[in-house]
Amino acid sequence: MIYPEAVWYGHVTEADVDEIIESHIIGGKPVERLMLADSCLNTAACEHRKEKISGQ
């Protein structure tokens, strides 16, 4: 999570960290392709969670 914007990132790999730091933390622009939707926070109903569970 990036605070104070309360932006949650998901499915982040080590390769994504530099982009998040440069784009969001330094540049102030969130990395939209990695942002979790509000509907995916604190819920088992998240569409990404279903993909991961069904793929196991």
PDB file of N, CA, C and O in Angstrom:
ATOM      1  N   MET A   1       0.844  -1.175   0.000  1.00  0.00           N
ATOM      2  CA  MET A   1       0.000   0.000   0.000  1.00  0.00           C
ATOM      3  C   MET A   1       0.887   1.236   0.000  1.00  0.00           C
ATOM      4  O   MET A   1       1.904   1.292   0.691  1.00  0.00           O
ATOM      5  N   ILE A   2       0.485   2.212  -0.781  1.00  0.00           N
ATOM      6  CA  ILE A   2       1.178   3.503  -0.808  1.00  0.00           C
ATOM      7  C   ILE A   2       0.316   4.485  -0.023  1.00  0.00           C
ATOM      8  O   ILE A   2      -0.845   4.718  -0.358  1.00  0.00           O
ATOM      9  N   TYR A   3       0.900   5.053   1.021  1.00  0.00           N
ATOM     10  CA  TYR A   3       0.181   5.963   1.903  1.00  0.00           C
ATOM     11  C   TYR A   3       0.705   7.366   1.643  1.00  0.00           C
ATOM     12  O   TYR A   3       1.916   7.484   1.458  1.00  0.00           O
ATOM     13  N   PRO A   4      -0.056   8.417   1.611  1.00  0.00           N
ATOM     14  CA  PRO A   4      -1.422   8.575   2.082  1.00  0.00           C
ATOM     15  C   PRO A   4      -2.488   8.352   1.012  1.00  0.00           C
ATOM     16  O   PRO A   4      -3.676   8.483   1.307  1.00  0.00           O
ATOM     17  N   GLU A   5      -2.100   8.017  -0.227  1.00  0.00           N
ATOM     18  CA  GLU A   5      -3.102   7.847  -1.281  1.00  0.00           C
ATOM     19  C   GLU A   5      -3.957   6.598  -1.105  1.00  0.00           C
ATOM     20  O   GLU A   5      -5.008   6.477  -1.734  1.00  0.00           O
ATOM     21  N   ALA A   6      -3.526   5.678  -0.265  1.00  0.00           N
ATOM     22  CA  ALA A   6      -4.231   4.415  -0.028  1.00  0.00           C
ATOM     23  C   ALA A   6      -4.390   3.617  -1.316  1.00  0.00           C
ATOM     24  O   ALA A   6      -5.449   3.054  -1.591  1.00  0.00           O
ATOM     25  N   VAL A   7      -3.318   3.580  -2.097  1.00  0.00           N
ATOM     26  CA  VAL A   7      -3.305   2.779  -3.323  1.00  0.00           C
ATOM     27  C   VAL A   7      -2.739   1.411  -2.979  1.00  0.00           C
ATOM     28  O   VAL A   7      -1.631   1.293  -2.456  1.00  0.00           O
ATOM     29  N   TRP A   8      -3.518   0.381  -3.283  1.00  0.00           N
ATOM     30  CA  TRP A   8      -3.092  -0.991  -3.054  1.00  0.00           C
ATOM     31  C   TRP A   8      -2.652  -1.599  -4.364  1.00  0.00           C
ATOM     32  O   TRP A   8      -3.354  -1.503  -5.370  1.00  0.00           O
ATOM     33  N   TYR A   9      -1.495  -2.223  -4.353  1.00  0.00           N
ATOM     34  CA  TYR A   9      -0.992  -2.922  -5.531  1.00  0.00           C
ATOM     35  C   TYR A   9      -1.083  -4.417  -5.295  1.00  0.00           C
ATOM     36  O   TYR A   9      -0.916  -4.891  -4.171  1.00  0.00           O
ATOM     37  N   GLY A  10      -1.348  -5.154  -6.361  1.00  0.00           N
ATOM     38  CA  GLY A  10      -1.444  -6.599  -6.254  1.00  0.00           C
ATOM     39  C   GLY A  10      -0.685  -7.283  -7.368  1.00  0.00           C
ATOM     40  O   GLY A  10      -0.419  -6.689  -8.413  1.00  0.00           O
ATOM     41  N   HIS A  11      -0.339  -8.531  -7.139  1.00  0.00           N
ATOM     42  CA  HIS A  11       0.395  -9.350  -8.111  1.00  0.00           C
ATOM     43  C   HIS A  11       1.693  -8.657  -8.515  1.00  0.00           C
ATOM     44  O   HIS A  11       2.093  -8.699  -9.678  1.00  0.00           O
ATOM     45  N   VAL A  12       2.340  -8.024  -7.551  1.00  0.00           N
ATOM     46  CA  VAL A  12       3.578  -7.297  -7.796  1.00  0.00           C
ATOM     47  C   VAL A  12       4.744  -8.284  -7.746  1.00  0.00           C
ATOM     48  O   VAL A  12       4.853  -9.098  -6.830  1.00  0.00           O
ATOM     49  N   THR A  13       5.607  -8.187  -8.753  1.00  0.00           N
ATOM     50  CA  THR A  13       6.819  -8.998  -8.768  1.00  0.00           C
ATOM     51  C   THR A  13       8.011  -8.096  -8.443  1.00  0.00           C
ATOM     52  O   THR A  13       7.892  -6.872  -8.409  1.00  0.00           O
ATOM     53  N   GLU A  14       9.123  -8.709  -8.213  1.00  0.00           N
ATOM     54  CA  GLU A  14      10.337  -7.942  -7.931  1.00  0.00           C
ATOM     55  C   GLU A  14      10.647  -6.990  -9.089  1.00  0.00           C
ATOM     56  O   GLU A  14      11.169  -5.896  -8.874  1.00  0.00           O
ATOM     57  N   ALA A  15      10.328  -7.401 -10.294  1.00  0.00           N
ATOM     58  CA  ALA A  15      10.570  -6.565 -11.476  1.00  0.00           C
ATOM     59  C   ALA A  15       9.701  -5.310 -11.496  1.00  0.00           C
ATOM     60  O   ALA A  15      10.043  -4.340 -12.172  1.00  0.00           O
ATOM     61  N   ASP A  16       8.577  -5.310 -10.764  1.00  0.00           N
ATOM     62  CA  ASP A  16       7.665  -4.156 -10.734  1.00  0.00           C
ATOM     63  C   ASP A  16       8.063  -3.091  -9.715  1.00  0.00           C
ATOM     64  O   ASP A  16       7.595  -1.955  -9.796  1.00  0.00           O
ATOM     65  N   VAL A  17       8.901  -3.438  -8.780  1.00  0.00           N
ATOM     66  CA  VAL A  17       9.211  -2.536  -7.658  1.00  0.00           C
ATOM     67  C   VAL A  17       9.829  -1.228  -8.133  1.00  0.00           C
ATOM     68  O   VAL A  17       9.416  -0.158  -7.687  1.00  0.00           O
ATOM     69  N   ASP A  18      10.810  -1.293  -9.027  1.00  0.00           N
ATOM     70  CA  ASP A  18      11.443  -0.059  -9.515  1.00  0.00           C
ATOM     71  C   ASP A  18      10.428   0.855 -10.197  1.00  0.00           C
ATOM     72  O   ASP A  18      10.475   2.073 -10.030  1.00  0.00           O
ATOM     73  N   GLU A  19       9.501   0.259 -10.972  1.00  0.00           N
ATOM     74  CA  GLU A  19       8.484   1.062 -11.652  1.00  0.00           C
ATOM     75  C   GLU A  19       7.571   1.760 -10.644  1.00  0.00           C
ATOM     76  O   GLU A  19       7.228   2.928 -10.827  1.00  0.00           O
ATOM     77  N   ILE A  20       7.179   1.060  -9.589  1.00  0.00           N
ATOM     78  CA  ILE A  20       6.325   1.657  -8.556  1.00  0.00           C
ATOM     79  C   ILE A  20       7.058   2.804  -7.863  1.00  0.00           C
ATOM     80  O   ILE A  20       6.480   3.866  -7.627  1.00  0.00           O
ATOM     81  N   ILE A  21       8.315   2.587  -7.544  1.00  0.00           N
ATOM     82  CA  ILE A  21       9.089   3.636  -6.870  1.00  0.00           C
ATOM     83  C   ILE A  21       9.250   4.857  -7.772  1.00  0.00           C
ATOM     84  O   ILE A  21       8.993   5.985  -7.352  1.00  0.00           O
ATOM     85  N   GLU A  22       9.679   4.624  -9.022  1.00  0.00           N
ATOM     86  CA  GLU A  22       9.930   5.744  -9.930  1.00  0.00           C
ATOM     87  C   GLU A  22       8.637   6.457 -10.335  1.00  0.00           C
ATOM     88  O   GLU A  22       8.571   7.686 -10.316  1.00  0.00           O
ATOM     89  N   SER A  23       7.624   5.692 -10.698  1.00  0.00           N
ATOM     90  CA  SER A  23       6.396   6.294 -11.197  1.00  0.00           C
ATOM     91  C   SER A  23       5.534   6.872 -10.088  1.00  0.00           C
ATOM     92  O   SER A  23       5.080   8.012 -10.188  1.00  0.00           O
ATOM     93  N   HIS A  24       5.299   6.093  -9.023  1.00  0.00           N
ATOM     94  CA  HIS A  24       4.346   6.521  -8.003  1.00  0.00           C
ATOM     95  C   HIS A  24       4.998   7.300  -6.864  1.00  0.00           C
ATOM     96  O   HIS A  24       4.592   8.422  -6.561  1.00  0.00           O
ATOM     97  N   ILE A  25       5.982   6.719  -6.254  1.00  0.00           N
ATOM     98  CA  ILE A  25       6.563   7.369  -5.073  1.00  0.00           C
ATOM     99  C   ILE A  25       7.315   8.645  -5.457  1.00  0.00           C
ATOM    100  O   ILE A  25       7.164   9.676  -4.801  1.00  0.00           O
ATOM    101  N   ILE A  26       8.121   8.578  -6.516  1.00  0.00           N
ATOM    102  CA  ILE A  26       8.886   9.759  -6.923  1.00  0.00           C
ATOM    103  C   ILE A  26       8.055  10.665  -7.837  1.00  0.00           C
ATOM    104  O   ILE A  26       8.023  11.880  -7.645  1.00  0.00           O
ATOM    105  N   GLY A  27       7.383  10.073  -8.830  1.00  0.00           N
ATOM    106  CA  GLY A  27       6.674  10.855  -9.835  1.00  0.00           C
ATOM    107  C   GLY A  27       5.239  11.204  -9.508  1.00  0.00           C
ATOM    108  O   GLY A  27       4.647  12.065 -10.158  1.00  0.00           O
ATOM    109  N   GLY A  28       4.664  10.539  -8.496  1.00  0.00           N
ATOM    110  CA  GLY A  28       3.298  10.845  -8.104  1.00  0.00           C
ATOM    111  C   GLY A  28       2.220  10.228  -8.982  1.00  0.00           C
ATOM    112  O   GLY A  28       1.042  10.547  -8.823  1.00  0.00           O
ATOM    113  N   LYS A  29       2.607   9.337  -9.920  1.00  0.00           N
ATOM    114  CA  LYS A  29       1.633   8.718 -10.824  1.00  0.00           C
ATOM    115  C   LYS A  29       1.542   7.220 -10.518  1.00  0.00           C
ATOM    116  O   LYS A  29       2.504   6.487 -10.745  1.00  0.00           O
ATOM    117  N   PRO A  30       0.389   6.756 -10.001  1.00  0.00           N
ATOM    118  CA  PRO A  30       0.228   5.335  -9.700  1.00  0.00           C
ATOM    119  C   PRO A  30       0.403   4.467 -10.948  1.00  0.00           C
ATOM    120  O   PRO A  30       0.136   4.901 -12.069  1.00  0.00           O
ATOM    121  N   VAL A  31       0.854   3.244 -10.728  1.00  0.00           N
ATOM    122  CA  VAL A  31       1.019   2.271 -11.803  1.00  0.00           C
ATOM    123  C   VAL A  31      -0.311   1.535 -11.937  1.00  0.00           C
ATOM    124  O   VAL A  31      -0.564   0.553 -11.238  1.00  0.00           O
ATOM    125  N   GLU A  32      -1.149   2.019 -12.836  1.00  0.00           N
ATOM    126  CA  GLU A  32      -2.525   1.535 -12.930  1.00  0.00           C
ATOM    127  C   GLU A  32      -2.639   0.042 -13.211  1.00  0.00           C
ATOM    128  O   GLU A  32      -3.558  -0.603 -12.705  1.00  0.00           O
ATOM    129  N   ARG A  33      -1.741  -0.521 -13.994  1.00  0.00           N
ATOM    130  CA  ARG A  33      -1.844  -1.935 -14.347  1.00  0.00           C
ATOM    131  C   ARG A  33      -1.663  -2.853 -13.141  1.00  0.00           C
ATOM    132  O   ARG A  33      -2.029  -4.027 -13.197  1.00  0.00           O
ATOM    133  N   LEU A  34      -1.104  -2.331 -12.060  1.00  0.00           N
ATOM    134  CA  LEU A  34      -0.882  -3.137 -10.854  1.00  0.00           C
ATOM    135  C   LEU A  34      -1.829  -2.796  -9.714  1.00  0.00           C
ATOM    136  O   LEU A  34      -1.819  -3.464  -8.680  1.00  0.00           O
ATOM    137  N   MET A  35      -2.647  -1.764  -9.890  1.00  0.00           N
ATOM    138  CA  MET A  35      -3.539  -1.334  -8.812  1.00  0.00           C
ATOM    139  C   MET A  35      -4.682  -2.320  -8.614  1.00  0.00           C
ATOM    140  O   MET A  35      -5.257  -2.823  -9.579  1.00  0.00           O
ATOM    141  N   LEU A  36      -5.004  -2.590  -7.352  1.00  0.00           N
ATOM    142  CA  LEU A  36      -6.168  -3.409  -7.034  1.00  0.00           C
ATOM    143  C   LEU A  36      -7.403  -2.518  -6.975  1.00  0.00           C
ATOM    144  O   LEU A  36      -7.362  -1.411  -6.438  1.00  0.00           O
ATOM    145  N   ALA A  37      -8.483  -3.010  -7.526  1.00  0.00           N
ATOM    146  CA  ALA A  37      -9.748  -2.271  -7.473  1.00  0.00           C
ATOM    147  C   ALA A  37     -10.284  -2.286  -6.052  1.00  0.00           C
ATOM    148  O   ALA A  37     -10.010  -3.215  -5.292  1.00  0.00           O
ATOM    149  N   ASP A  38     -11.046  -1.263  -5.690  1.00  0.00           N
ATOM    150  CA  ASP A  38     -11.651  -1.216  -4.358  1.00  0.00           C
ATOM    151  C   ASP A  38     -12.476  -2.463  -4.078  1.00  0.00           C
ATOM    152  O   ASP A  38     -12.568  -2.908  -2.934  1.00  0.00           O
ATOM    153  N   SER A  39     -13.081  -3.032  -5.128  1.00  0.00           N
ATOM    154  CA  SER A  39     -13.914  -4.227  -4.953  1.00  0.00           C
ATOM    155  C   SER A  39     -13.091  -5.462  -4.592  1.00  0.00           C
ATOM    156  O   SER A  39     -13.652  -6.493  -4.222  1.00  0.00           O
ATOM    157  N   CYS A  40     -11.779  -5.365  -4.696  1.00  0.00           N
ATOM    158  CA  CYS A  40     -10.909  -6.502  -4.363  1.00  0.00           C
ATOM    159  C   CYS A  40     -10.308  -6.410  -2.957  1.00  0.00           C
ATOM    160  O   CYS A  40      -9.564  -7.296  -2.536  1.00  0.00           O
ATOM    161  N   LEU A  41     -10.630  -5.353  -2.248  1.00  0.00           N
ATOM    162  CA  LEU A  41     -10.055  -5.176  -0.917  1.00  0.00           C
ATOM    163  C   LEU A  41     -10.952  -5.773   0.148  1.00  0.00           C
ATOM    164  O   LEU A  41     -12.152  -5.502   0.191  1.00  0.00           O
ATOM    165  N   ASN A  42     -10.363  -6.584   0.999  1.00  0.00           N
ATOM    166  CA  ASN A  42     -11.066  -7.178   2.147  1.00  0.00           C
ATOM    167  C   ASN A  42     -12.309  -7.971   1.762  1.00  0.00           C
ATOM    168  O   ASN A  42     -13.339  -7.886   2.432  1.00  0.00           O
ATOM    169  N   THR A  43     -12.211  -8.733   0.693  1.00  0.00           N
ATOM    170  CA  THR A  43     -13.345  -9.548   0.274  1.00  0.00           C
ATOM    171  C   THR A  43     -12.872 -10.821  -0.411  1.00  0.00           C
ATOM    172  O   THR A  43     -11.866 -10.816  -1.120  1.00  0.00           O
ATOM    173  N   ALA A  44     -13.581 -11.882  -0.204  1.00  0.00           N
ATOM    174  CA  ALA A  44     -13.279 -13.132  -0.895  1.00  0.00           C
ATOM    175  C   ALA A  44     -13.885 -13.136  -2.288  1.00  0.00           C
ATOM    176  O   ALA A  44     -13.618 -14.047  -3.071  1.00  0.00           O
ATOM    177  N   ALA A  45     -14.695 -12.136  -2.612  1.00  0.00           N
ATOM    178  CA  ALA A  45     -15.391 -12.076  -3.896  1.00  0.00           C
ATOM    179  C   ALA A  45     -14.554 -11.443  -5.008  1.00  0.00           C
ATOM    180  O   ALA A  45     -15.058 -11.254  -6.115  1.00  0.00           O
ATOM    181  N   CYS A  46     -13.325 -11.122  -4.748  1.00  0.00           N
ATOM    182  CA  CYS A  46     -12.469 -10.482  -5.748  1.00  0.00           C
ATOM    183  C   CYS A  46     -12.275 -11.399  -6.945  1.00  0.00           C
ATOM    184  O   CYS A  46     -11.990 -12.587  -6.793  1.00  0.00           O
ATOM    185  N   GLU A  47     -12.435 -10.833  -8.141  1.00  0.00           N
ATOM    186  CA  GLU A  47     -12.284 -11.620  -9.366  1.00  0.00           C
ATOM    187  C   GLU A  47     -10.885 -12.207  -9.509  1.00  0.00           C
ATOM    188  O   GLU A  47     -10.733 -13.287 -10.080  1.00  0.00           O
ATOM    189  N   HIS A  48      -9.861 -11.522  -9.002  1.00  0.00           N
ATOM    190  CA  HIS A  48      -8.496 -12.030  -9.080  1.00  0.00           C
ATOM    191  C   HIS A  48      -8.300 -13.218  -8.141  1.00  0.00           C
ATOM    192  O   HIS A  48      -7.571 -14.157  -8.458  1.00  0.00           O
ATOM    193  N   ARG A  49      -8.937 -13.169  -7.018  1.00  0.00           N
ATOM    194  CA  ARG A  49      -8.839 -14.259  -6.054  1.00  0.00           C
ATOM    195  C   ARG A  49      -9.461 -15.529  -6.635  1.00  0.00           C
ATOM    196  O   ARG A  49      -8.925 -16.623  -6.458  1.00  0.00           O
ATOM    197  N   LYS A  50     -10.579 -15.386  -7.320  1.00  0.00           N
ATOM    198  CA  LYS A  50     -11.247 -16.543  -7.920  1.00  0.00           C
ATOM    199  C   LYS A  50     -10.354 -17.207  -8.959  1.00  0.00           C
ATOM    200  O   LYS A  50     -10.292 -18.434  -9.034  1.00  0.00           O
ATOM    201  N   GLU A  51      -9.661 -16.398  -9.764  1.00  0.00           N
ATOM    202  CA  GLU A  51      -8.757 -16.955 -10.775  1.00  0.00           C
ATOM    203  C   GLU A  51      -7.656 -17.761 -10.114  1.00  0.00           C
ATOM    204  O   GLU A  51      -7.324 -18.858 -10.563  1.00  0.00           O
ATOM    205  N   LYS A  52      -7.106 -17.229  -9.075  1.00  0.00           N
ATOM    206  CA  LYS A  52      -5.996 -17.898  -8.405  1.00  0.00           C
ATOM    207  C   LYS A  52      -6.472 -19.196  -7.761  1.00  0.00           C
ATOM    208  O   LYS A  52      -5.787 -20.215  -7.853  1.00  0.00           O
ATOM    209  N   ILE A  53      -7.628 -19.176  -7.114  1.00  0.00           N
ATOM    210  CA  ILE A  53      -8.150 -20.371  -6.462  1.00  0.00           C
ATOM    211  C   ILE A  53      -8.504 -21.440  -7.486  1.00  0.00           C
ATOM    212  O   ILE A  53      -8.169 -22.611  -7.303  1.00  0.00           O
ATOM    213  N   SER A  54      -9.180 -21.047  -8.560  1.00  0.00           N
ATOM    214  CA  SER A  54      -9.576 -22.041  -9.563  1.00  0.00           C
ATOM    215  C   SER A  54      -8.383 -22.592 -10.316  1.00  0.00           C
ATOM    216  O   SER A  54      -8.455 -23.698 -10.853  1.00  0.00           O
ATOM    217  N   GLY A  55      -7.290 -21.850 -10.369  1.00  0.00           N
ATOM    218  CA  GLY A  55      -6.103 -22.310 -11.064  1.00  0.00           C
ATOM    219  C   GLY A  55      -5.216 -23.233 -10.257  1.00  0.00           C
ATOM    220  O   GLY A  55      -4.227 -23.750 -10.776  1.00  0.00           O
ATOM    221  N   GLN A  56      -5.553 -23.450  -8.997  1.00  0.00           N
ATOM    222  CA  GLN A  56      -4.703 -24.287  -8.140  1.00  0.00           C
ATOM    223  C   GLN A  56      -5.012 -25.743  -8.330  1.00  0.00           C
ATOM    224  O   GLN A  56      -4.394 -26.594  -7.690  1.00  0.00           O
TER     225      GLN A  56
END
